[in-house]
Amino acid sequence: MKIFLKFILLFMTGAALAQPYPSKAVRMMVAFPPGGPVDIIARLVAPKMSEILGQPVVVENKVGASGNLATSELAKAAPDGYTLLAHSSAYAVNPSLFSNAGYDPERDILPVVVVASQANIILVNAEFPARTLDELRKQAQSQKLAFASPGTGTTPHLTAENLFHVRWKADITHVPFKGAGPAVAGLLGGQPPIGCMAGSGPMSNIKAGKLRALAVSSAKRLPQLPEVPTLNELGYPNMEDYTWVGIFLPAGTPRDIAERLNAAVLKAMQAPDLKQRLDTLAFEPTAQPLAETAAYVRSEIAKWREVVKETGAKAD
């Protein structure tokens, strides 16, 4: 009888292991609060992934430590494909910026796909007396100012550090917020009146005239803001910086599962309604296969390591 029971148990265990992936809901942690580019992308892509995978992809905001809280949790999660992380390019910055980010991007995490990217925007509250970037530079030379970012270690933070502190040699204090949504709210209230953030967060308020965009960090002007010059046009070369949104798995996740998730996102990105929504929000789709994704993320880790070193930026 005992032998029979063991046989049944082994059979049931084998059957469970043989179930095709995914056989239950997939959890996608979002490293930042609602309202910012990471949350926007996660909530646009997750329903499409659910349709393609045949199982719910449940989005959960897991906020803290500039994204490190969620990333550390992912690094410890079971590598079975049921825990994902949506994170920004801060994922590539934080290991250099923090003395202990809580994860090793090369050892602990597997990049699945970089879904989309967008330029960072230097902007001010519409009531602030600077209509051009040069006018802001002159203001910074004559008075004490502060700027908002979505958080320490985000690429908007470092774009601003590079411009204000390295290029201008200006003493503009960094005010980190817990995500783009809170940063936009602070900027709208003039606390502080200057900011740098990725396009999707402030775009509706720029269009409404409540915020004024002074420059963008892209190679070309944004179609959504054709009147706003690039930093390169304004005499600041080598400042093509982007905030990107990626999806990650714990290291050790089987290759076929990572391939399945990558393929699901690539297919989702072909949906016309998703393409239109991304364009409206100034996102550029960037999804590529696994190998290209891994190479890009490695290059971003190296790039931002140098920027952190050059700017002297530290975790606040």
C-alpha positions as a Markdown table, in Angstrom:
| # | Residue | x | y | z |
|---|---|---|---|---|
| 1 | Met | 0.0 | 0.0 | 0.0 |
| 2 | Lys | 2.8 | 2.4 | 0.9 |
| 3 | Ile | 4.6 | 1.6 | -2.4 |
| 4 | Phe | 1.3 | 2.3 | -4.2 |
| 5 | Leu | 0.9 | 5.7 | -2.4 |
| 6 | Lys | 4.4 | 6.7 | -3.2 |
| 7 | Phe | 3.8 | 5.8 | -6.9 |
| 8 | Ile | 0.7 | 8.0 | -7.0 |
| 9 | Leu | 2.6 | 10.8 | -5.3 |
| 10 | Leu | 5.4 | 10.6 | -7.8 |
| 11 | Phe | 3.0 | 10.5 | -10.6 |
| 12 | Met | 1.1 | 13.6 | -9.4 |
| 13 | Thr | 4.4 | 15.4 | -8.9 |
| 14 | Gly | 5.6 | 14.5 | -12.3 |
| 15 | Ala | 2.3 | 15.6 | -13.8 |
| 16 | Ala | 2.5 | 18.9 | -12.0 |
| 17 | Leu | 6.1 | 19.5 | -13.3 |
| 18 | Ala | 5.0 | 18.5 | -16.8 |
| 19 | Gln | 2.3 | 21.2 | -16.9 |
| 20 | Pro | 3.0 | 23.7 | -19.7 |
| 21 | Tyr | 4.1 | 27.2 | -18.7 |
| 22 | Pro | 2.2 | 29.2 | -17.6 |
| 23 | Ser | -0.3 | 27.1 | -15.7 |
| 24 | Lys | -1.3 | 29.9 | -13.3 |
| 25 | Ala | -1.3 | 33.7 | -12.9 |
| 26 | Val | 2.0 | 35.5 | -13.4 |
| 27 | Arg | 2.9 | 38.3 | -11.0 |
| 28 | Met | 4.5 | 41.4 | -12.4 |
| 29 | Met | 6.0 | 43.7 | -9.8 |
| 30 | Val | 6.4 | 47.4 | -10.8 |
| 31 | Ala | 9.4 | 49.1 | -9.1 |
| 32 | Phe | 7.8 | 52.6 | -9.0 |
| 33 | Pro | 4.4 | 54.2 | -8.1 |
| 34 | Pro | 1.5 | 54.7 | -10.5 |
| 35 | Gly | 1.7 | 57.6 | -13.0 |
| 36 | Gly | 5.3 | 57.1 | -14.2 |
| 37 | Pro | 6.7 | 55.4 | -17.3 |
| 38 | Val | 7.3 | 52.0 | -15.7 |
| 39 | Asp | 3.7 | 51.7 | -14.3 |
| 40 | Ile | 2.3 | 53.0 | -17.6 |
| 41 | Ile | 4.1 | 50.4 | -19.7 |
| 42 | Ala | 3.4 | 47.5 | -17.3 |
| 43 | Arg | -0.3 | 48.3 | -17.3 |
| 44 | Leu | -0.4 | 48.6 | -21.1 |
| 45 | Val | 1.6 | 45.4 | -21.8 |
| 46 | Ala | 0.2 | 43.1 | -19.0 |
| 47 | Pro | -3.3 | 42.7 | -20.5 |
| 48 | Lys | -1.8 | 41.9 | -23.9 |
| 49 | Met | 0.5 | 39.4 | -22.3 |
| 50 | Ser | -2.4 | 37.8 | -20.5 |
| 51 | Glu | -4.2 | 37.2 | -23.8 |
| 52 | Ile | -1.2 | 35.7 | -25.5 |
| 53 | Leu | -0.1 | 33.5 | -22.5 |
| 54 | Gly | -3.6 | 32.4 | -21.6 |
| 55 | Gln | -3.1 | 33.3 | -17.9 |
| 56 | Pro | -3.6 | 36.5 | -15.9 |
| 57 | Val | -0.6 | 38.8 | -15.6 |
| 58 | Val | -1.2 | 40.7 | -12.4 |
| 59 | Val | 0.5 | 44.0 | -11.9 |
| 60 | Glu | 1.6 | 45.0 | -8.4 |
| 61 | Asn | 3.4 | 48.2 | -7.4 |
| 62 | Lys | 6.3 | 47.4 | -5.1 |
| 63 | Val | 7.8 | 50.8 | -4.3 |
| 64 | Gly | 10.9 | 51.6 | -2.3 |
| 65 | Ala | 14.6 | 52.4 | -2.3 |
| 66 | Ser | 14.6 | 53.8 | -5.9 |
| 67 | Gly | 13.5 | 50.5 | -7.3 |
| 68 | Asn | 16.0 | 48.4 | -5.3 |
| 69 | Leu | 13.3 | 47.0 | -3.0 |
| 70 | Ala | 11.5 | 45.2 | -5.8 |
| 71 | Thr | 14.7 | 44.2 | -7.6 |
| 72 | Ser | 16.1 | 42.6 | -4.4 |
| 73 | Glu | 12.8 | 40.7 | -4.0 |
| 74 | Leu | 13.0 | 39.5 | -7.6 |
| 75 | Ala | 16.6 | 38.3 | -7.1 |
| 76 | Lys | 15.4 | 36.1 | -4.2 |
| 77 | Ala | 12.2 | 34.8 | -6.0 |
| 78 | Ala | 11.8 | 31.3 | -7.3 |
| 79 | Pro | 13.2 | 31.1 | -10.9 |
| 80 | Asp | 10.0 | 29.6 | -12.3 |
| 81 | Gly | 8.7 | 32.4 | -14.5 |
| 82 | Tyr | 5.8 | 33.4 | -12.2 |
| 83 | Thr | 7.5 | 36.5 | -10.7 |
| 84 | Leu | 8.4 | 39.3 | -13.1 |
| 85 | Leu | 9.8 | 42.8 | -12.5 |
| 86 | Ala | 9.0 | 45.9 | -14.6 |
| 87 | His | 11.8 | 48.4 | -13.9 |
| 88 | Ser | 13.3 | 51.5 | -15.5 |
| 89 | Ser | 16.8 | 52.3 | -16.6 |
| 90 | Ala | 17.5 | 53.0 | -12.9 |
| 91 | Tyr | 18.1 | 49.2 | -12.8 |
| 92 | Ala | 21.3 | 49.8 | -14.7 |
| 93 | Val | 22.3 | 52.9 | -12.6 |
| 94 | Asn | 21.6 | 51.7 | -9.1 |
| 95 | Pro | 24.5 | 49.2 | -8.7 |
| 96 | Ser | 27.0 | 52.0 | -9.3 |
| 97 | Leu | 25.1 | 54.7 | -7.3 |
| 98 | Phe | 24.3 | 52.7 | -4.2 |
| 99 | Ser | 27.0 | 51.2 | -2.0 |
| 100 | Asn | 24.7 | 48.1 | -1.7 |
| 101 | Ala | 21.8 | 48.1 | -4.2 |
| 102 | Gly | 20.8 | 44.7 | -3.0 |
| 103 | Tyr | 21.4 | 42.9 | -6.2 |
| 104 | Asp | 24.1 | 42.1 | -8.8 |
| 105 | Pro | 22.7 | 42.8 | -12.3 |
| 106 | Glu | 25.0 | 40.4 | -13.9 |
| 107 | Arg | 24.6 | 37.5 | -11.4 |
| 108 | Asp | 21.1 | 37.8 | -9.9 |
| 109 | Ile | 18.8 | 39.0 | -12.7 |
| 110 | Leu | 17.8 | 37.9 | -16.2 |
| 111 | Pro | 16.7 | 40.7 | -18.6 |
| 112 | Val | 13.7 | 39.5 | -20.7 |
| 113 | Val | 13.0 | 42.6 | -22.9 |
| 114 | Val | 13.4 | 46.3 | -22.9 |
| 115 | Val | 9.9 | 47.3 | -23.9 |
| 116 | Ala | 10.2 | 51.0 | -24.8 |
| 117 | Ser | 12.2 | 54.1 | -24.1 |
| 118 | Gln | 11.7 | 57.8 | -24.1 |
| 119 | Ala | 13.7 | 61.0 | -23.8 |
| 120 | Asn | 14.2 | 62.9 | -20.6 |
| 121 | Ile | 12.9 | 66.4 | -20.6 |
| 122 | Ile | 14.2 | 69.5 | -18.8 |
| 123 | Leu | 11.2 | 71.5 | -17.7 |
| 124 | Val | 9.9 | 74.1 | -15.4 |
| 125 | Asn | 6.6 | 75.2 | -13.8 |
| 126 | Ala | 4.8 | 77.5 | -16.3 |
| 127 | Glu | 5.0 | 80.4 | -13.8 |
| 128 | Phe | 8.8 | 80.1 | -13.5 |
| 129 | Pro | 10.5 | 83.0 | -15.3 |
| 130 | Ala | 12.6 | 81.0 | -17.8 |
| 131 | Arg | 11.4 | 80.3 | -21.3 |
| 132 | Thr | 14.6 | 78.8 | -22.7 |
| 133 | Leu | 17.3 | 76.6 | -21.3 |
| 134 | Asp | 19.8 | 79.5 | -21.5 |
| 135 | Glu | 17.5 | 81.6 | -19.4 |
| 136 | Leu | 17.4 | 78.8 | -16.8 |
| 137 | Arg | 21.2 | 78.6 | -16.8 |
| 138 | Lys | 21.4 | 82.4 | -16.1 |
| 139 | Gln | 18.8 | 82.0 | -13.3 |
| 140 | Ala | 21.0 | 79.2 | -11.8 |
| 141 | Gln | 24.0 | 81.5 | -11.8 |
| 142 | Ser | 22.2 | 84.2 | -9.8 |
| 143 | Gln | 20.1 | 82.3 | -7.2 |
| 144 | Lys | 19.7 | 79.1 | -5.3 |
| 145 | Leu | 17.5 | 76.6 | -7.1 |
| 146 | Ala | 16.4 | 73.0 | -6.8 |
| 147 | Phe | 15.2 | 70.4 | -9.3 |
| 148 | Ala | 12.8 | 67.5 | -9.1 |
| 149 | Ser | 13.4 | 64.0 | -10.4 |
| 150 | Pro | 11.5 | 60.7 | -10.2 |
| 151 | Gly | 14.1 | 59.4 | -7.8 |
| 152 | Thr | 17.7 | 58.9 | -7.0 |
| 153 | Gly | 19.3 | 56.8 | -9.7 |
| 154 | Thr | 16.8 | 57.4 | -12.4 |
| 155 | Thr | 18.2 | 58.6 | -15.7 |
| 156 | Pro | 16.4 | 61.9 | -15.4 |
| 157 | His | 18.3 | 62.5 | -12.2 |
| 158 | Leu | 21.6 | 61.8 | -13.9 |
| 159 | Thr | 20.7 | 63.8 | -17.0 |
| 160 | Ala | 20.1 | 66.8 | -14.8 |
| 161 | Glu | 23.2 | 66.2 | -12.7 |
| 162 | Asn | 25.3 | 66.1 | -15.8 |
| 163 | Leu | 23.7 | 69.3 | -17.3 |
| 164 | Phe | 23.5 | 71.4 | -14.1 |
| 165 | His | 26.5 | 70.3 | -12.2 |
| 166 | Val | 29.0 | 69.1 | -14.7 |
| 167 | Arg | 28.2 | 71.3 | -17.7 |
| 168 | Trp | 27.0 | 74.4 | -16.0 |
| 169 | Lys | 28.9 | 74.1 | -12.7 |
| 170 | Ala | 25.7 | 75.3 | -11.0 |
| 171 | Asp | 24.6 | 74.5 | -7.5 |
| 172 | Ile | 21.1 | 73.2 | -8.1 |
| 173 | Thr | 19.9 | 70.9 | -5.3 |
| 174 | His | 18.4 | 67.6 | -6.2 |
| 175 | Val | 15.0 | 66.8 | -4.8 |
| 176 | Pro | 14.2 | 63.1 | -5.4 |
| 177 | Phe | 10.6 | 62.0 | -5.4 |
| 178 | Lys | 9.2 | 58.5 | -5.2 |
| 179 | Gly | 8.3 | 58.2 | -8.9 |
| 180 | Ala | 7.3 | 60.4 | -11.8 |
| 181 | Gly | 3.7 | 60.9 | -10.6 |
| 182 | Pro | 4.7 | 62.5 | -7.3 |
| 183 | Ala | 7.5 | 64.5 | -9.1 |
| 184 | Val | 5.0 | 66.0 | -11.5 |
| 185 | Ala | 2.7 | 66.9 | -8.6 |
| 186 | Gly | 5.6 | 68.7 | -6.9 |
| 187 | Leu | 6.5 | 70.5 | -10.1 |
| 188 | Leu | 2.9 | 71.7 | -10.6 |
| 189 | Gly | 3.0 | 73.1 | -7.1 |
| 190 | Gly | 6.3 | 74.8 | -7.7 |
| 191 | Gln | 8.0 | 72.7 | -5.0 |
| 192 | Pro | 10.5 | 72.7 | -6.7 |
| 193 | Pro | 9.8 | 74.7 | -9.9 |
| 194 | Ile | 12.4 | 72.9 | -12.1 |
| 195 | Gly | 12.5 | 69.2 | -13.0 |
| 196 | Cys | 13.8 | 66.5 | -15.3 |
| 197 | Met | 11.8 | 63.5 | -16.1 |
| 198 | Ala | 10.8 | 61.1 | -18.9 |
| 199 | Gly | 8.2 | 62.3 | -21.3 |
| 200 | Ser | 5.1 | 60.3 | -20.4 |
| 201 | Gly | 4.8 | 61.6 | -16.8 |
| 202 | Pro | 4.6 | 65.4 | -17.5 |
| 203 | Met | 3.4 | 65.2 | -21.1 |
| 204 | Ser | -0.3 | 66.0 | -20.5 |
| 205 | Asn | 0.6 | 69.0 | -18.3 |
| 206 | Ile | 3.1 | 70.3 | -20.9 |
| 207 | Lys | 0.3 | 70.1 | -23.5 |
| 208 | Ala | -2.0 | 71.9 | -21.1 |
| 209 | Gly | 0.4 | 74.7 | -20.6 |
| 210 | Lys | 1.0 | 74.0 | -16.9 |
| 211 | Leu | 4.6 | 72.9 | -17.4 |
| 212 | Arg | 7.1 | 74.3 | -19.9 |
| 213 | Ala | 9.6 | 72.0 | -21.7 |
| 214 | Leu | 13.0 | 73.6 | -22.3 |
| 215 | Ala | 15.0 | 70.7 | -23.8 |
| 216 | Val | 14.9 | 67.0 | -24.6 |
| 217 | Ser | 17.7 | 64.5 | -24.3 |
| 218 | Ser | 16.9 | 62.5 | -27.5 |
| 219 | Ala | 18.9 | 62.5 | -30.7 |
| 220 | Lys | 16.0 | 64.2 | -32.5 |
| 221 | Arg | 13.2 | 66.5 | -31.5 |
| 222 | Leu | 10.1 | 64.6 | -30.3 |
| 223 | Pro | 7.2 | 64.6 | -32.7 |
| 224 | Gln | 4.9 | 65.3 | -29.7 |
| 225 | Leu | 7.0 | 68.5 | -28.8 |
| 226 | Pro | 8.4 | 69.6 | -32.2 |
| 227 | Glu | 9.1 | 73.1 | -30.9 |
| 228 | Val | 11.4 | 71.9 | -28.0 |
| 229 | Pro | 15.1 | 71.6 | -29.0 |
| 230 | Thr | 17.4 | 68.8 | -28.2 |
| 231 | Leu | 20.3 | 69.2 | -25.8 |
| 232 | Asn | 22.7 | 68.6 | -28.7 |
| 233 | Glu | 21.1 | 71.4 | -30.7 |
| 234 | Leu | 21.6 | 73.7 | -27.7 |
| 235 | Gly | 25.4 | 73.0 | -27.5 |
| 236 | Tyr | 25.5 | 70.0 | -25.1 |
| 237 | Pro | 26.9 | 67.0 | -27.1 |
| 238 | Asn | 26.9 | 63.4 | -25.9 |
| 239 | Met | 23.8 | 63.9 | -23.8 |
| 240 | Glu | 21.5 | 61.4 | -25.6 |
| 241 | Asp | 19.9 | 59.9 | -22.6 |
| 242 | Tyr | 16.8 | 57.8 | -22.4 |
| 243 | Thr | 14.6 | 56.4 | -19.7 |
| 244 | Trp | 13.7 | 52.8 | -20.7 |
| 245 | Val | 11.3 | 50.3 | -19.3 |
| 246 | Gly | 12.4 | 46.7 | -19.1 |
| 247 | Ile | 11.0 | 43.4 | -17.8 |
| 248 | Phe | 13.2 | 41.0 | -15.8 |
| 249 | Leu | 13.2 | 37.5 | -14.3 |
| 250 | Pro | 15.3 | 35.9 | -11.5 |
| 251 | Ala | 18.6 | 34.4 | -12.8 |
| 252 | Gly | 18.3 | 30.7 | -13.3 |
| 253 | Thr | 14.9 | 30.9 | -14.9 |
| 254 | Pro | 14.7 | 28.2 | -17.7 |
| 255 | Arg | 15.6 | 29.6 | -21.1 |
| 256 | Asp | 12.4 | 28.3 | -22.7 |
| 257 | Ile | 10.3 | 30.3 | -20.2 |
| 258 | Ala | 12.3 | 33.5 | -20.8 |
| 259 | Glu | 11.9 | 32.9 | -24.5 |
| 260 | Arg | 8.1 | 32.5 | -24.1 |
| 261 | Leu | 7.8 | 35.8 | -22.2 |
| 262 | Asn | 10.0 | 37.6 | -24.6 |
| 263 | Ala | 7.9 | 36.4 | -27.5 |
| 264 | Ala | 4.7 | 37.4 | -25.7 |
| 265 | Val | 5.9 | 41.0 | -25.4 |
| 266 | Leu | 7.2 | 41.1 | -29.0 |
| 267 | Lys | 3.8 | 40.0 | -30.2 |
| 268 | Ala | 2.0 | 42.4 | -27.8 |
| 269 | Met | 3.9 | 45.3 | -29.3 |
| 270 | Gln | 2.5 | 44.6 | -32.7 |
| 271 | Ala | -1.1 | 45.5 | -31.6 |
| 272 | Pro | -2.2 | 48.7 | -33.3 |
| 273 | Asp | -3.9 | 50.1 | -30.3 |
| 274 | Leu | -0.8 | 49.7 | -28.1 |
| 275 | Lys | 1.4 | 51.3 | -30.8 |
| 276 | Gln | -0.9 | 54.3 | -30.9 |
| 277 | Arg | -1.0 | 54.7 | -27.2 |
| 278 | Leu | 2.8 | 54.5 | -26.9 |
| 279 | Asp | 3.2 | 57.1 | -29.6 |
| 280 | Thr | 0.8 | 59.5 | -27.8 |
| 281 | Leu | 2.9 | 59.1 | -24.7 |
| 282 | Ala | 6.2 | 59.7 | -26.5 |
| 283 | Phe | 7.4 | 56.1 | -26.1 |
| 284 | Glu | 9.5 | 54.5 | -28.7 |
| 285 | Pro | 9.1 | 50.7 | -28.9 |
| 286 | Thr | 12.4 | 48.9 | -28.4 |
| 287 | Ala | 11.5 | 45.3 | -27.8 |
| 288 | Gln | 14.1 | 42.8 | -29.2 |
| 289 | Pro | 14.9 | 39.1 | -28.8 |
| 290 | Leu | 16.7 | 37.9 | -25.6 |
| 291 | Ala | 20.3 | 38.1 | -26.8 |
| 292 | Glu | 20.0 | 41.6 | -28.1 |
| 293 | Thr | 18.2 | 42.6 | -24.9 |
| 294 | Ala | 21.0 | 41.2 | -22.7 |
| 295 | Ala | 23.6 | 43.0 | -24.8 |
| 296 | Tyr | 21.8 | 46.3 | -24.5 |
| 297 | Val | 21.3 | 46.1 | -20.8 |
| 298 | Arg | 25.0 | 45.3 | -20.3 |
| 299 | Ser | 25.9 | 48.4 | -22.4 |
| 300 | Glu | 23.6 | 50.6 | -20.3 |
| 301 | Ile | 25.1 | 49.3 | -17.0 |
| 302 | Ala | 28.6 | 50.3 | -18.4 |
| 303 | Lys | 27.4 | 53.7 | -19.7 |
| 304 | Trp | 25.7 | 54.8 | -16.5 |
| 305 | Arg | 28.6 | 53.6 | -14.4 |
| 306 | Glu | 30.7 | 56.2 | -16.2 |
| 307 | Val | 28.1 | 58.9 | -15.8 |
| 308 | Val | 27.8 | 58.2 | -12.1 |
| 309 | Lys | 31.6 | 58.5 | -11.8 |
| 310 | Glu | 31.8 | 61.7 | -13.8 |
| 311 | Thr | 29.0 | 63.5 | -12.1 |
| 312 | Gly | 29.9 | 62.3 | -8.6 |
| 313 | Ala | 26.2 | 61.5 | -8.0 |
| 314 | Lys | 25.4 | 59.7 | -4.8 |
| 315 | Ala | 22.3 | 58.1 | -3.3 |
| 316 | Asp | 20.6 | 60.8 | -1.3 |
